[in-house]
C-alpha cells in the first residue's frame, strides 16, 4: 500500500548492480531490523556493489513522492552519493 517492494533474501543475488541505494521504507524497529538482517546476510555481502563500497543509505524523506521538490531531492541525493 505504500509503494515499496518486499522481497526475500533469496532474491538478493539478483541485485546485480554497480551502485545500490538503500531506502528504509518505514521508520521503526521492524524496518530497522529488516535492514540489519539484509545487510548482515552473506548474500548481501557478496553483491558487487557492496564489495565495492557502492551502497548508499538514503533517507526516505521525499523518495516516496513524485512531487517536483521531492524529485529534486532525489537528484541531489544521487549526485551527492556518486560525486561527493
Secondary structure, DSSP 8 states (H G I E B T S, - for coil): --S-----GGGGGG---S-EEEE--S-SHHHHHHHHHHHHSHHHHTSHHHHTT-EEEE--TTTT--SHHHHHHHHHHHHHHH--
